[in-house]
């Protein structure tokens, strides 16, 4: 019985921590993180020069979305006159710390690529594998992802893999909310 109580305590603690961390607001992107974002954009969209324009989401609309969109999170990516797509920059919890990630999107708001940019733990690094992350490619705004069903699990990185799945799921749901409110 004591084992069950501990399990419920730690489960509650993980859920509370997850909610706290998902409400984390990245007001300013560090230089190190910006470099990694730039590299991800250049490699994904196959461009050398591009503009990354912040898309300001109103507090009212941000309050309706599961992903944080009130800081430096959502950007339009252009190369000259051509709209390449969008990038969402987020922070998600791993077992004891957090990791920074991006979801790179096509103009139709489908996932072009997702990438873990900065991972701060010794265990669970498999979540950054492009082999695993490619499961998100092609997923569309409004689509619901279920860890273990739509997205395969990773042994040894369960918390981070669930967290990344939830993060991408929240981004897709948030994009659909923005789309429904004529934001795009």
MARLUMSE-373521 format. One record per residue: x, y, z of N, C-alpha, C in turn; residue number from 1. Coordinates in steps of 0.001 Angstrom, whole numbers, padded with zeros to 6 digits. Layout:
BEGIN
+---------+---------+---------+---------+---------+---------+---------+---------+---------+-----+
!    n_c1 !    n_c2 !    n_c3 !   ca_c1 !   ca_c2 !   ca_c3 !    c_c1 !    c_c2 !    c_c3 ! num !
+---------+---------+---------+---------+---------+---------+---------+---------+---------+-----+
!       X !       Y !       Z !       X !       Y !       Z !       X !       Y !       Z ! NUM !
...
+---------+---------+---------+---------+---------+---------+---------+---------+---------+-----+
//
This chain:
BEGIN
+---------+---------+---------+---------+---------+---------+---------+---------+---------+-----+
!    n_c1 !    n_c2 !    n_c3 !   ca_c1 !   ca_c2 !   ca_c3 !    c_c1 !    c_c2 !    c_c3 ! num !
+---------+---------+---------+---------+---------+---------+---------+---------+---------+-----+
!  000825 ! -001187 !  000000 !  000000 !  000000 !  000000 !  000876 !  001261 !  000000 !   1 !
!  001977 !  001216 !  000741 !  002874 !  002364 !  000797 !  003475 !  002649 ! -000573 !   2 !
!  003768 !  001563 ! -001335 !  004300 !  001750 ! -002678 !  003339 !  002534 ! -003548 !   3 !
!  002060 !  002208 ! -003466 !  001028 !  002905 ! -004239 !  000947 !  004365 ! -003853 !   4 !
!  001066 !  004653 ! -002568 !  001019 !  006044 ! -002110 !  002193 !  006835 ! -002655 !   5 !
!  003358 !  006228 ! -002644 !  004546 !  006886 ! -003197 !  004356 !  007140 ! -004683 !   6 !
!  003818 !  006135 ! -005378 !  003587 !  006279 ! -006809 !  002659 !  007458 ! -007085 !   7 !
!  001564 !  007544 ! -006344 !  000614 !  008637 ! -006540 !  001237 !  009984 ! -006190 !   8 !
!  002053 !  010004 ! -005132 !  002732 !  011239 ! -004750 !  003653 !  011708 ! -005877 !   9 !
!  004516 !  010773 ! -006364 !  005459 !  011150 ! -007412 !  004752 !  011449 ! -008730 !  10 !
!  003687 !  010731 ! -009037 !  002902 !  011030 ! -010237 !  002331 !  012438 ! -010149 !  11 !
!  001780 !  012774 ! -008985 !  001234 !  014120 ! -008772 !  002310 !  015182 ! -008880 !  12 !
!  003472 !  014880 ! -008320 !  004601 !  015807 ! -008373 !  005045 !  016033 ! -009818 !  13 !
!  005118 !  014965 ! -010603 !  005521 !  015080 ! -012006 !  004491 !  015890 ! -012784 !  14 !
!  003211 !  015623 ! -012555 !  002163 !  016364 ! -013255 !  002214 !  017841 ! -012888 !  15 !
!  002363 !  018146 ! -011610 !  002434 !  019544 ! -011164 !  003658 !  020235 ! -011773 !  16 !
!  004796 !  019537 ! -011776 !  006012 !  020102 ! -012359 !  005834 !  020345 ! -013848 !  17 !
!  005189 !  019396 ! -014526 !  004955 !  019528 ! -015961 !  004098 !  020747 ! -016253 !  18 !
!  003019 !  020916 ! -015498 !  002151 !  022073 ! -015707 !  002902 !  023372 ! -015471 !  19 !
!  003714 !  023398 ! -014429 !  004507 !  024583 ! -014130 !  005481 !  024883 ! -015262 !  20 !
!  006164 !  023844 ! -015735 !  007167 !  024054 ! -016770 !  006544 !  024398 ! -018115 !  21 !
!  005364 !  023837 ! -018420 !  004725 !  024163 ! -019688 !  004177 !  025578 ! -019676 !  22 !
!  004042 !  026164 ! -018507 !  003601 !  027554 ! -018453 !  004800 !  028502 ! -018482 !  23 !
!  006001 !  027951 ! -018559 !  007226 !  028728 ! -018637 !  007170 !  029651 ! -019839 !  24 !
!  007564 !  030865 ! -019653 !  007498 !  031862 ! -020718 !  008912 !  032287 ! -021105 !  25 !
!  009279 !  032015 ! -022339 !  010592 !  032405 ! -022836 !  010489 !  033828 ! -023379 !  26 !
!  010776 !  034809 ! -022536 !  010648 !  036197 ! -022960 !  011773 !  036623 ! -023893 !  27 !
!  012947 !  036064 ! -023716 !  014092 !  036457 ! -024524 !  014893 !  035211 ! -024881 !  28 !
!  015182 !  035055 ! -026158 !  015965 !  033913 ! -026629 !  017445 !  034239 ! -026453 !  29 !
!  018176 !  033322 ! -025815 !  019609 !  033532 ! -025607 !  020353 !  033444 ! -026939 !  30 !
!  021558 !  033995 ! -026975 !  022372 !  033953 ! -028192 !  022670 !  032514 ! -028602 !  31 !
!  022973 !  031667 ! -027630 !  023277 !  030245 ! -027908 !  022072 !  029552 ! -028535 !  32 !
!  020887 !  029782 ! -027971 !  019676 !  029180 ! -028494 !  019358 !  029737 ! -029884 !  33 !
!  019545 !  031037 ! -030084 !  019276 !  031650 ! -031391 !  020164 !  031043 ! -032469 !  34 !
!  021424 !  030790 ! -032139 !  022337 !  030146 ! -033086 !  021817 !  028791 ! -033514 !  35 !
!  021335 !  028020 ! -032554 !  020805 !  026684 ! -032837 !  019516 !  026761 ! -033658 !  36 !
!  018685 !  027743 ! -033370 !  017457 !  027949 ! -034148 !  017816 !  028292 ! -035594 !  37 !
!  018768 !  029210 ! -035762 !  019205 !  029612 ! -037105 !  019718 !  028416 ! -037906 !  38 !
!  020530 !  027579 ! -037266 !  021069 !  026393 ! -037929 !  019946 !  025440 ! -038323 !  39 !
!  018969 !  025264 ! -037435 !  017830 !  024389 ! -037739 !  017025 !  024928 ! -038917 !  40 !
!  016806 !  026223 ! -038954 !  016049 !  026843 ! -040053 !  016813 !  026701 ! -041364 !  41 !
!  018106 !  027024 ! -041340 !  018909 !  026939 ! -042560 !  018940 !  025520 ! -043122 !  42 !
!  019101 !  024542 ! -042256 !  019151 !  023150 ! -042709 !  017809 !  022620 ! -043173 !  43 !
!  016763 !  022992 ! -042483 !  015430 !  022481 ! -042808 !  014863 !  023105 ! -044068 !  44 !
!  014987 !  024418 ! -044189 !  014419 !  025117 ! -045344 !  015428 !  025283 ! -046480 !  45 !
!  016663 !  024825 ! -046257 !  017737 !  024869 ! -047248 !  017961 !  026282 ! -047789 !  46 !
!  018166 !  027212 ! -046849 !  018441 !  028608 ! -047188 !  019631 !  029102 ! -046373 !  47 !
!  020326 !  030073 ! -046918 !  021410 !  030713 ! -046177 !  020903 !  031973 ! -045494 !  48 !
!  020092 !  032740 ! -046215 !  019565 !  034004 ! -045704 !  018059 !  033882 ! -045486 !  49 !
!  017606 !  034401 ! -044369 !  016178 !  034360 ! -044058 !  015864 !  035417 ! -043014 !  50 !
!  014579 !  035712 ! -042872 !  014108 !  036595 ! -041805 !  013227 !  035788 ! -040880 !  51 !
!  013360 !  036074 ! -039617 !  012574 !  035419 ! -038579 !  011789 !  036520 ! -037880 !  52 !
!  010511 !  036666 ! -038223 !  009694 !  037765 ! -037718 !  008748 !  037285 ! -036624 !  53 !
!  008854 !  037903 ! -035461 !  008004 !  037549 ! -034327 !  006543 !  037790 ! -034676 !  54 !
!  005709 !  036826 ! -034345 !  004265 !  036965 ! -034549 !  003654 !  037218 ! -033175 !  55 !
!  003178 !  038427 ! -032963 !  002616 !  038806 ! -031673 !  001204 !  038265 ! -031517 !  56 !
!  001023 !  037451 ! -030505 ! -000283 !  036879 ! -030191 ! -000826 !  037656 ! -028997 !  57 !
! -002055 !  038122 ! -029106 ! -002651 !  038896 ! -028014 ! -002762 !  038045 ! -026755 !  58 !
! -002744 !  038693 ! -025613 ! -002887 !  037975 ! -024340 ! -004193 !  037194 ! -024305 !  59 !
! -005248 !  037783 ! -024854 ! -006549 !  037118 ! -024878 ! -006486 !  035812 ! -025671 !  60 !
! -005916 !  035867 ! -026861 ! -005799 !  034675 ! -027704 ! -004799 !  033691 ! -027116 !  61 !
! -003693 !  034186 ! -026567 ! -002699 !  033334 ! -025913 ! -003334 !  032541 ! -024766 !  62 !
! -004252 !  033157 ! -024047 ! -004921 !  032488 ! -022935 ! -005783 !  031317 ! -023365 !  63 !
! -006120 !  031242 ! -024634 ! -006953 !  030147 ! -025161 ! -006132 !  028972 ! -025667 !  64 !
! -004807 !  029148 ! -025738 ! -003947 !  028112 ! -026322 ! -003200 !  027334 ! -025242 !  65 !
! -002981 !  026031 ! -025458 ! -002218 !  025256 ! -024483 ! -000714 !  025553 ! -024511 !  66 !
! -000197 !  026035 ! -025634 !  001217 !  026407 ! -025730 !  001361 !  027886 ! -025423 !  67 !
!  002479 !  028251 ! -024830 !  002764 !  029651 ! -024530 !  003096 !  030379 ! -025827 !  68 !
!  002356 !  031443 ! -026104 !  002581 !  032229 ! -027316 !  002760 !  033704 ! -026997 !  69 !
!  003027 !  034025 ! -025739 !  003126 !  035416 ! -025334 !  004524 !  035983 ! -025300 !  70 !
!  005520 !  035152 ! -025496 !  006900 !  035639 ! -025499 !  007485 !  035520 ! -026889 !  71 !
!  008751 !  035169 ! -026956 !  009403 !  034953 ! -028248 !  009270 !  033475 ! -028579 !  72 !
!  008071 !  033103 ! -029018 !  007782 !  031699 ! -029272 !  007434 !  031383 ! -030717 !  73 !
!  006674 !  032255 ! -031370 !  006161 !  031958 ! -032705 !  006673 !  033003 ! -033696 !  74 !
!  007262 !  032496 ! -034786 !  007875 !  033372 ! -035783 !  007470 !  032945 ! -037189 !  75 !
!  007370 !  033916 ! -038081 !  007189 !  033664 ! -039510 !  008580 !  033661 ! -040122 !  76 !
!  008847 !  032691 ! -040982 !  010144 !  032580 ! -041638 !  009970 !  032913 ! -043119 !  77 !
!  010750 !  033886 ! -043595 !  010707 !  034274 ! -045002 !  012125 !  034344 ! -045566 !  78 !
!  012206 !  034158 ! -046863 !  013460 !  034348 ! -047593 !  013121 !  035266 ! -048749 !  79 !
!  013522 !  036528 ! -048630 !  013115 !  037518 ! -049614 !  011610 !  037709 ! -049529 !  80 !
!  010922 !  037529 ! -050647 !  009462 !  037668 ! -050689 !  008744 !  036354 ! -050413 !  81 !
!  009478 !  035252 ! -050327 !  008878 !  033924 ! -050202 !  008665 !  033539 ! -048738 !  82 !
!  007411 !  033172 ! -048401 !  007119 !  032677 ! -047050 !  007509 !  031199 ! -046998 !  83 !
!  008470 !  030880 ! -046121 !  008937 !  029504 ! -045991 !  008062 !  028707 ! -045032 !  84 !
!  007583 !  029371 ! -043992 !  006777 !  028697 ! -042986 !  006869 !  029424 ! -041663 !  85 !
!  006791 !  028640 ! -040588 !  006785 !  029191 ! -039244 !  007685 !  028346 ! -038353 !  86 !
!  008092 !  028945 ! -037245 !  008851 !  028194 ! -036246 !  008275 !  028511 ! -034870 !  87 !
!  008079 !  027449 ! -034097 !  007659 !  027594 ! -032702 !  008836 !  027174 ! -031834 !  88 !
!  009213 !  028014 ! -030877 !  010315 !  027743 ! -029958 !  009708 !  027506 ! -028583 !  89 !
!  010051 !  026370 ! -027970 !  009470 !  026052 ! -026676 !  010446 !  025409 ! -025705 !  90 !
!  009982 !  025258 ! -024487 !  010725 !  024613 ! -023410 !  009820 !  023538 ! -022833 !  91 !
!  010372 !  022350 ! -022628 !  009586 !  021241 ! -022078 !  010376 !  020549 ! -020970 !  92 !
!  009685 !  019895 ! -020046 !  010379 !  019213 ! -018953 !  010938 !  017862 ! -019364 !  93 !
!  012118 !  017545 ! -018845 !  012657 !  016196 ! -018936 !  012532 !  015631 ! -017522 !  94 !
!  013302 !  014638 ! -017159 !  013129 !  014019 ! -015843 !  013344 !  015003 ! -014690 !  95 !
!  014477 !  015713 ! -014721 !  014781 !  016637 ! -013626 !  014971 !  018078 ! -014093 !  96 !
!  015180 !  018278 ! -015363 !  015463 !  019606 ! -015893 !  014507 !  019916 ! -017041 !  97 !
!  014893 !  020807 ! -017918 !  014082 !  021140 ! -019093 !  014944 !  021025 ! -020345 !  98 !
!  014281 !  021006 ! -021488 !  014998 !  021058 ! -022760 !  014308 !  022059 ! -023679 !  99 !
!  015107 !  022656 ! -024563 !  014607 !  023610 ! -025548 !  014397 !  022865 ! -026859 ! 100 !
!  013311 !  023177 ! -027536 !  012995 !  022514 ! -028803 !  012397 !  023522 ! -029775 ! 101 !
!  012369 !  023138 ! -031047 !  011662 !  023911 ! -032066 !  010777 !  022960 ! -032851 ! 102 !
!  009676 !  023522 ! -033316 !  008830 !  022841 ! -034285 !  008821 !  023748 ! -035502 ! 103 !
!  009372 !  023251 ! -036597 !  009440 !  023998 ! -037852 !  008239 !  023576 ! -038690 ! 104 !
!  007525 !  024567 ! -039211 !  006248 !  024316 ! -039866 !  006242 !  024778 ! -041321 ! 105 !
!  005507 !  024063 ! -042139 !  005249 !  024468 ! -043521 !  004237 !  025608 ! -043514 ! 106 !
!  004077 !  026322 ! -044632 !  003075 !  027399 ! -044681 !  001652 !  026923 ! -044362 ! 107 !
!  001348 !  025632 ! -044617 !  000011 !  025101 ! -044316 ! -000129 !  024653 ! -042854 ! 108 !
!  000871 !  024953 ! -042029 !  000909 !  024652 ! -040588 !  001105 !  023165 ! -040278 ! 109 !
!  001582 !  022398 ! -041233 !  001963 !  021012 ! -040954 !  003425 !  021008 ! -040511 ! 110 !
!  003799 !  020007 ! -039727 !  005164 !  019928 ! -039200 !  006129 !  019540 ! -040313 ! 111 !
!  007119 !  020385 ! -040505 !  008191 !  020094 ! -041466 !  009298 !  019319 ! -040761 ! 112 !
!  009579 !  019725 ! -039516 !  010612 !  019059 ! -038723 !  010489 !  019525 ! -037281 ! 113 !
!  010856 !  018659 ! -036355 !  010978 !  019067 ! -034953 !  012392 !  018712 ! -034518 ! 114 !
!  012891 !  019473 ! -033567 !  014291 !  019287 ! -033170 !  014477 !  019692 ! -031716 ! 115 !
!  015232 !  018888 ! -030990 !  015645 !  019246 ! -029631 !  016923 !  020066 ! -029790 ! 116 !
!  016911 !  021280 ! -029271 !  018061 !  022169 ! -029455 !  019056 !  022088 ! -028306 ! 117 !
!  018562 !  022149 ! -027091 !  019433 !  022069 ! -025918 !  018807 !  021090 ! -024934 ! 118 !
!  019512 !  019982 ! -024666 !  019044 !  018960 ! -023734 !  019989 !  018971 ! -022542 ! 119 !
!  019469 !  019081 ! -021345 !  020294 !  019341 ! -020166 !  020475 !  018151 ! -019233 ! 120 !
!  020118 !  016963 ! -019643 !  020230 !  015778 ! -018779 !  021240 !  014792 ! -019360 ! 121 !
!  021727 !  013893 ! -018510 !  022614 !  012832 ! -018969 !  021826 !  011661 ! -019546 ! 122 !
!  020637 !  011416 ! -019012 !  019806 !  010300 ! -019468 !  018660 !  010815 ! -020338 ! 123 !
!  018227 !  009990 ! -021269 !  017078 !  010339 ! -022090 !  017408 !  011084 ! -023359 ! 124 !
!  018682 !  011186 ! -023693 !  019085 !  011940 ! -024882 !  018536 !  011364 ! -026189 ! 125 !
!  018056 !  010115 ! -026132 !  017507 !  009478 ! -027335 !  016338 !  010271 ! -027905 ! 126 !
!  015709 !  011102 ! -027067 !  014580 !  011906 ! -027517 !  015005 !  012888 ! -028619 ! 127 !
!  016270 !  013195 ! -028703 !  016784 !  014107 ! -029725 !  017116 !  013434 ! -031048 ! 128 !
!  016945 !  012125 ! -031114 !  017247 !  011373 ! -032326 !  016293 !  011749 ! -033452 ! 129 !
!  016850 !  012109 ! -034606 !  015996 !  012450 ! -035745 !  015170 !  011251 ! -036190 ! 130 !
!  015672 !  010063 ! -035934 !  014910 !  008844 ! -036268 !  013601 !  008817 ! -035487 ! 131 !
!  013648 !  009207 ! -034222 !  012427 !  009239 ! -033406 !  011600 !  010483 ! -033734 ! 132 !
!  012243 !  011634 ! -033858 !  011533 !  012894 ! -034094 !  010820 !  012948 ! -035451 ! 133 !
!  011264 !  012139 ! -036415 !  010622 !  012183 ! -037741 !  009160 !  011731 ! -037685 ! 134 !
!  008736 !  011113 ! -036582 !  007335 !  010716 ! -036421 !  006384 !  011917 ! -036423 ! 135 !
!  006910 !  013096 ! -036122 !  006078 !  014301 ! -036072 !  005913 !  014957 ! -037450 ! 136 !
!  006780 !  014612 ! -038409 !  006748 !  015231 ! -039732 !  005406 !  014945 ! -040402 ! 137 !
!  004831 !  016006 ! -040949 !  003568 !  015887 ! -041669 !  002330 !  016032 ! -040800 ! 138 !
!  002506 !  016024 ! -039486 !  001352 !  016191 ! -038593 !  000795 !  017594 ! -038799 ! 139 !
! -000521 !  017713 ! -038737 ! -001180 !  018975 ! -039076 ! -001787 !  019664 ! -037862 ! 140 !
! -001982 !  020980 ! -037995 ! -002616 !  021742 ! -036920 ! -003964 !  021123 ! -036607 ! 141 !
! -004242 !  021011 ! -035333 ! -005496 !  020426 ! -034877 ! -005445 !  018921 ! -034694 ! 142 !
! -004394 !  018272 ! -035210 ! -004271 !  016823 ! -035074 ! -003911 !  016468 ! -033629 ! 143 !
! -004498 !  015421 ! -033101 ! -004251 !  014971 ! -031725 ! -003288 !  013795 ! -031758 ! 144 !
! -002173 !  013893 ! -031021 ! -001166 !  012835 ! -030967 ! -001227 !  012122 ! -029624 ! 145 !
! -001145 !  010801 ! -029663 ! -001167 !  010008 ! -028440 !  000146 !  009240 ! -028345 ! 146 !
!  000864 !  009470 ! -027238 !  002124 !  008781 ! -026987 !  001843 !  007285 ! -026819 ! 147 !
!  002617 !  006455 ! -027495 !  002440 !  005009 ! -027412 !  001489 !  004473 ! -028471 ! 148 !
!  000718 !  005360 ! -029101 ! -000190 !  004951 ! -030174 !  000251 !  005588 ! -031491 ! 149 !
!  000170 !  006926 ! -031562 !  000591 !  007648 ! -032766 !  002106 !  007860 ! -032789 ! 150 !
!  002668 !  008008 ! -031615 !  004102 !  008271 ! -031458 !  004705 !  007148 ! -030616 ! 151 !
!  005712 !  006474 ! -031159 !  006358 !  005368 ! -030451 !  007101 !  005862 ! -029217 ! 152 !
!  007141 !  005013 ! -028201 !  007880 !  005323 ! -026986 !  009367 !  005079 ! -027172 ! 153 !
!  010133 !  005533 ! -026193 !  011579 !  005317 ! -026195 !  011963 !  004774 ! -024824 ! 154 !
!  012540 !  003601 ! -024790 !  013020 !  003029 ! -023537 !  014203 !  003861 ! -023034 ! 155 !
!  014151 !  004277 ! -021793 !  015227 !  005079 ! -021212 !  015025 !  006583 ! -021376 ! 156 !
!  013982 !  006953 ! -022100 !  013696 !  008385 ! -022293 !  012191 !  008610 ! -022222 ! 157 !
!  011521 !  007824 ! -021412 !  010056 !  007866 ! -021358 !  009521 !  009245 ! -020998 ! 158 !
!  010056 !  009864 ! -019964 !  009556 !  011170 ! -019521 !  009761 !  012217 ! -020613 ! 159 !
!  010953 !  012277 ! -021188 !  011247 !  013263 ! -022235 !  010436 !  012995 ! -023498 ! 160 !
!  010258 !  011740 ! -023860 !  009491 !  011399 ! -025060 !  008018 !  011762 ! -024875 ! 161 !
!  007474 !  011476 ! -023707 !  006087 !  011865 ! -023422 !  005963 !  013390 ! -023427 ! 162 !
!  006950 !  014047 ! -022858 !  006954 !  015502 ! -022778 !  007015 !  016129 ! -024176 ! 163 !
!  007877 !  015594 ! -025040 !  007988 !  016131 ! -026398 !  006698 !  015874 ! -027177 ! 164 !
!  006105 !  014706 ! -026994 !  004841 !  014397 ! -027666 !  003758 !  015376 ! -027221 ! 165 !
!  003680 !  015617 ! -025917 !  002696 !  016567 ! -025391 !  002980 !  017977 ! -025915 ! 166 !
!  004247 !  018342 ! -025971 !  004621 !  019681 ! -026452 !  004187 !  019880 ! -027899 ! 167 !
!  004498 !  018925 ! -028775 !  004113 !  019048 ! -030185 !  002588 !  019018 ! -030310 ! 168 !
!  001952 !  018163 ! -029532 !  000492 !  018095 ! -029526 ! -000101 !  019459 ! -029163 ! 169 !
!  000447 !  020092 ! -028132 ! -000031 !  021416 ! -027709 !  000216 !  022481 ! -028774 ! 170 !
!  001355 !  022398 ! -029452 !  001646 !  023349 ! -030528 !  000620 !  023193 ! -031643 ! 171 !
!  000338 !  021954 ! -032039 ! -000633 !  021714 ! -033110 ! -002026 !  022202 ! -032719 ! 172 !
! -002402 !  021967 ! -031478 ! -003702 !  022446 ! -030992 ! -003732 !  023974 ! -030958 ! 173 !
! -002648 !  024581 ! -030509 ! -002559 !  026044 ! -030456 ! -002641 !  026656 ! -031846 ! 174 !
! -001972 !  026050 ! -032807 ! -002018 !  026555 ! -034178 ! -003438 !  026499 ! -034727 ! 175 !
! -004163 !  025436 ! -034394 ! -005537 !  025320 ! -034858 ! -006416 !  026420 ! -034243 ! 176 !
! -006177 !  026715 ! -032967 ! -006913 !  027789 ! -032302 ! -006614 !  029125 ! -032973 ! 177 !
! -005339 !  029373 ! -033281 ! -004959 !  030606 ! -033967 ! -005618 !  030674 ! -035351 ! 178 !
! -005590 !  029561 ! -036047 ! -006197 !  029477 ! -037382 ! -007707 !  029748 ! -037313 ! 179 !
! -008373 !  029144 ! -036326 ! -009825 !  029348 ! -036152 ! -010171 !  030795 ! -035819 ! 180 !
! -009188 !  031516 ! -035251 ! -009391 !  032927 ! -034899 ! -008796 !  033867 ! -035954 ! 181 !
! -008602 !  033345 ! -037160 ! -008097 !  034131 ! -038312 ! -006771 !  034823 ! -038046 ! 182 !
! -005909 !  034189 ! -037279 ! -004602 !  034765 ! -036977 ! -003667 !  034672 ! -038176 ! 183 !
! -003770 !  033589 ! -038919 ! -002874 !  033376 ! -040071 ! -003504 !  033872 ! -041352 ! 184 !
+---------+---------+---------+---------+---------+---------+---------+---------+---------+-----+
//
